[in-house]
Amino acid sequence: MPPRDLYHHAVRAALMKDGWMITHDPYIVAAGRKNVYVDLGAERMLAAERGEERIAVEIKTFTGPSEVRDLEHALGQYLLYKTVIEHKDPDRQLVLALSVDAFEAVMESELGRLVRAAYDLKLLVFDPVSETVEQWQK
């Protein structure tokens, strides 16, 4: 199993504060003989007539020496996991979690905006200090 991300605890706490129940840590999805390990699985109840919302959360730090390289890695992982989840658990939505700083530095840049639009990235932006969800980009 891969090591936990630097912000794993902060994202887990932020989700719980936001009304989510953590159901998987990690969320493991089998694709034939291979497994993918998404950092978290969570769900929350919606209004009675709507049922529940289910997500898989992949956490990224964007703390490497190159923000572009970090984005390449995050995007590749996101697309791989999204493909498997859409096939194996189509009622669950994949979300990429990143800190407010990473969102502002990477996803708000021209390159980040192009990538978000091209691949319809679903983002959870969190504050690692207060362990809160700052915004959802769905």
BALOBA-1460 file (C-alpha; in Angstrom, 3 decimals):
// residues 138
<rec num="1" residu="m" x="0.000" y="0.000" z="0.000"/>
<rec num="2" residu="p" x="1.369" y="3.470" z="-0.863"/>
<rec num="3" residu="p" x="2.442" y="5.792" z="1.977"/>
<rec num="4" residu="r" x="-0.027" y="8.398" z="3.194"/>
<rec num="5" residu="d" x="0.152" y="11.900" z="1.830"/>
<rec num="6" residu="l" x="1.506" y="14.766" z="3.953"/>
<rec num="7" residu="y" x="-2.009" y="16.266" z="4.192"/>
<rec num="8" residu="h" x="-3.897" y="13.000" z="4.705"/>
<rec num="9" residu="h" x="-5.007" y="13.783" z="8.266"/>
<rec num="10" residu="a" x="-5.927" y="17.392" z="7.406"/>
<rec num="11" residu="v" x="-8.141" y="16.340" z="4.481"/>
<rec num="12" residu="r" x="-9.770" y="13.565" z="6.502"/>
<rec num="13" residu="a" x="-10.550" y="16.036" z="9.321"/>
<rec num="14" residu="a" x="-11.783" y="18.687" z="6.858"/>
<rec num="15" residu="l" x="-14.167" y="16.212" z="5.227"/>
<rec num="16" residu="m" x="-15.596" y="15.152" z="8.571"/>
<rec num="17" residu="k" x="-16.081" y="18.802" z="9.600"/>
<rec num="18" residu="d" x="-17.890" y="19.298" z="6.287"/>
<rec num="19" residu="g" x="-20.386" y="16.538" z="7.088"/>
<rec num="20" residu="w" x="-18.769" y="13.583" z="5.335"/>
<rec num="21" residu="m" x="-18.389" y="10.121" z="6.822"/>
<rec num="22" residu="i" x="-15.094" y="8.450" z="5.930"/>
<rec num="23" residu="t" x="-15.951" y="4.974" z="4.635"/>
<rec num="24" residu="h" x="-12.582" y="3.871" z="3.241"/>
<rec num="25" residu="d" x="-9.014" y="4.751" z="4.202"/>
<rec num="26" residu="p" x="-7.706" y="4.006" z="1.610"/>
<rec num="27" residu="y" x="-10.398" y="3.346" z="-0.980"/>
<rec num="28" residu="i" x="-9.148" y="0.323" z="-2.936"/>
<rec num="29" residu="v" x="-10.599" y="-0.463" z="-6.348"/>
<rec num="30" residu="a" x="-9.707" y="-3.654" z="-8.175"/>
<rec num="31" residu="a" x="-9.250" y="-3.611" z="-11.924"/>
<rec num="32" residu="g" x="-8.622" y="-7.231" z="-12.794"/>
<rec num="33" residu="r" x="-5.434" y="-8.292" z="-11.050"/>
<rec num="34" residu="k" x="-4.380" y="-4.715" z="-10.350"/>
<rec num="35" residu="n" x="-5.553" y="-2.460" z="-7.541"/>
<rec num="36" residu="v" x="-5.641" y="1.310" z="-7.411"/>
<rec num="37" residu="y" x="-5.344" y="2.967" z="-4.028"/>
<rec num="38" residu="v" x="-7.270" y="6.221" z="-3.751"/>
<rec num="39" residu="d" x="-6.520" y="8.051" z="-0.501"/>
<rec num="40" residu="l" x="-10.065" y="8.222" z="0.917"/>
<rec num="41" residu="g" x="-13.625" y="7.142" z="0.267"/>
<rec num="42" residu="a" x="-16.430" y="9.167" z="1.840"/>
<rec num="43" residu="e" x="-20.169" y="9.640" z="1.728"/>
<rec num="44" residu="r" x="-22.799" y="11.905" z="3.166"/>
<rec num="45" residu="m" x="-26.530" y="11.853" z="3.334"/>
<rec num="46" residu="l" x="-28.418" y="14.335" z="1.215"/>
<rec num="47" residu="a" x="-32.056" y="15.324" z="1.519"/>
<rec num="48" residu="a" x="-34.202" y="12.232" z="2.024"/>
<rec num="49" residu="e" x="-35.426" y="12.152" z="-1.554"/>
<rec num="50" residu="r" x="-31.906" y="12.381" z="-3.019"/>
<rec num="51" residu="g" x="-30.163" y="9.596" z="-1.081"/>
<rec num="52" residu="e" x="-26.429" y="9.843" z="-0.549"/>
<rec num="53" residu="e" x="-23.421" y="11.370" z="-2.252"/>
<rec num="54" residu="r" x="-20.287" y="9.239" z="-2.555"/>
<rec num="55" residu="i" x="-16.803" y="10.429" z="-3.378"/>
<rec num="56" residu="a" x="-13.266" y="9.097" z="-3.673"/>
<rec num="57" residu="v" x="-10.603" y="11.622" z="-2.713"/>
<rec num="58" residu="e" x="-7.064" y="11.672" z="-4.064"/>
<rec num="59" residu="i" x="-4.833" y="14.053" z="-2.077"/>
<rec num="60" residu="k" x="-1.947" y="15.897" z="-3.722"/>
<rec num="61" residu="t" x="0.587" y="18.203" z="-2.055"/>
<rec num="62" residu="f" x="2.227" y="19.959" z="-5.037"/>
<rec num="63" residu="t" x="5.428" y="20.407" z="-2.995"/>
<rec num="64" residu="g" x="7.922" y="19.012" z="-5.499"/>
<rec num="65" residu="p" x="10.627" y="21.078" z="-7.186"/>
<rec num="66" residu="s" x="8.409" y="21.615" z="-10.265"/>
<rec num="67" residu="e" x="4.740" y="22.576" z="-10.108"/>
<rec num="68" residu="v" x="4.351" y="21.476" z="-13.739"/>
<rec num="69" residu="r" x="5.753" y="18.028" z="-12.930"/>
<rec num="70" residu="d" x="3.462" y="17.789" z="-9.881"/>
<rec num="71" residu="l" x="0.503" y="18.690" z="-12.106"/>
<rec num="72" residu="e" x="1.511" y="16.077" z="-14.684"/>
<rec num="73" residu="h" x="1.648" y="13.420" z="-11.973"/>
<rec num="74" residu="a" x="-1.622" y="14.501" z="-10.345"/>
<rec num="75" residu="l" x="-3.456" y="14.638" z="-13.682"/>
<rec num="76" residu="g" x="-2.204" y="11.219" z="-14.768"/>
<rec num="77" residu="q" x="-3.212" y="9.658" z="-11.473"/>
<rec num="78" residu="y" x="-6.584" y="11.440" z="-11.514"/>
<rec num="79" residu="l" x="-7.415" y="10.216" z="-15.030"/>
<rec num="80" residu="l" x="-6.327" y="6.648" z="-14.247"/>
<rec num="81" residu="y" x="-8.379" y="6.499" z="-11.050"/>
<rec num="82" residu="k" x="-11.368" y="8.202" z="-12.689"/>
<rec num="83" residu="t" x="-11.385" y="5.597" z="-15.468"/>
<rec num="84" residu="v" x="-11.342" y="2.697" z="-13.018"/>
<rec num="85" residu="i" x="-13.933" y="4.231" z="-10.682"/>
<rec num="86" residu="e" x="-16.326" y="5.076" z="-13.533"/>
<rec num="87" residu="h" x="-16.190" y="1.419" z="-14.566"/>
<rec num="88" residu="k" x="-16.206" y="-0.260" z="-11.139"/>
<rec num="89" residu="d" x="-18.184" y="2.194" z="-8.955"/>
<rec num="90" residu="p" x="-20.036" y="4.598" z="-11.267"/>
<rec num="91" residu="d" x="-22.049" y="6.191" z="-8.452"/>
<rec num="92" residu="r" x="-18.869" y="7.502" z="-6.814"/>
<rec num="93" residu="q" x="-17.246" y="10.736" z="-7.989"/>
<rec num="94" residu="l" x="-13.477" y="11.215" z="-7.903"/>
<rec num="95" residu="v" x="-12.236" y="14.451" z="-6.345"/>
<rec num="96" residu="l" x="-8.687" y="15.827" z="-6.293"/>
<rec num="97" residu="a" x="-7.862" y="17.441" z="-2.934"/>
<rec num="98" residu="l" x="-5.245" y="20.183" z="-2.794"/>
<rec num="99" residu="s" x="-4.332" y="22.925" z="-0.379"/>
<rec num="100" residu="v" x="-5.394" y="26.526" z="-0.836"/>
<rec num="101" residu="d" x="-1.770" y="27.425" z="-1.639"/>
<rec num="102" residu="a" x="-1.499" y="24.736" z="-4.331"/>
<rec num="103" residu="f" x="-4.858" y="25.737" z="-5.793"/>
<rec num="104" residu="e" x="-3.812" y="29.376" z="-6.064"/>
<rec num="105" residu="a" x="-0.306" y="28.634" z="-7.376"/>
<rec num="106" residu="v" x="-1.151" y="25.830" z="-9.792"/>
<rec num="107" residu="m" x="-4.851" y="25.556" z="-10.591"/>
<rec num="108" residu="e" x="-5.476" y="29.283" z="-10.825"/>
<rec num="109" residu="s" x="-2.604" y="29.735" z="-13.276"/>
<rec num="110" residu="e" x="-3.312" y="29.768" z="-16.996"/>
<rec num="111" residu="l" x="-1.991" y="26.214" z="-17.313"/>
<rec num="112" residu="g" x="-4.134" y="25.052" z="-14.393"/>
<rec num="113" residu="r" x="-7.277" y="26.651" z="-15.814"/>
<rec num="114" residu="l" x="-6.652" y="25.013" z="-19.197"/>
<rec num="115" residu="v" x="-6.203" y="21.581" z="-17.589"/>
<rec num="116" residu="r" x="-9.246" y="21.987" z="-15.313"/>
<rec num="117" residu="a" x="-11.452" y="22.890" z="-18.266"/>
<rec num="118" residu="a" x="-10.077" y="20.218" z="-20.608"/>
<rec num="119" residu="y" x="-10.447" y="17.362" z="-18.135"/>
<rec num="120" residu="d" x="-13.363" y="18.585" z="-16.019"/>
<rec num="121" residu="l" x="-11.367" y="18.157" z="-12.800"/>
<rec num="122" residu="k" x="-13.388" y="17.969" z="-9.597"/>
<rec num="123" residu="l" x="-11.476" y="19.722" z="-6.818"/>
<rec num="124" residu="l" x="-11.652" y="19.953" z="-3.052"/>
<rec num="125" residu="v" x="-9.632" y="22.935" z="-1.833"/>
<rec num="126" residu="f" x="-8.675" y="22.711" z="1.843"/>
<rec num="127" residu="d" x="-6.783" y="24.673" z="4.460"/>
<rec num="128" residu="p" x="-4.210" y="22.319" z="6.024"/>
<rec num="129" residu="v" x="-3.828" y="24.473" z="9.165"/>
<rec num="130" residu="s" x="-7.502" y="24.848" z="10.119"/>
<rec num="131" residu="e" x="-8.338" y="21.461" z="8.538"/>
<rec num="132" residu="t" x="-11.367" y="22.889" z="6.759"/>
<rec num="133" residu="v" x="-12.819" y="22.666" z="3.281"/>
<rec num="134" residu="e" x="-12.446" y="26.077" z="1.675"/>
<rec num="135" residu="q" x="-14.249" y="25.316" z="-1.576"/>
<rec num="136" residu="w" x="-15.520" y="22.616" z="-3.896"/>
<rec num="137" residu="q" x="-14.944" y="22.917" z="-7.626"/>
<rec num="138" residu="k" x="-17.313" y="20.423" z="-9.247"/>
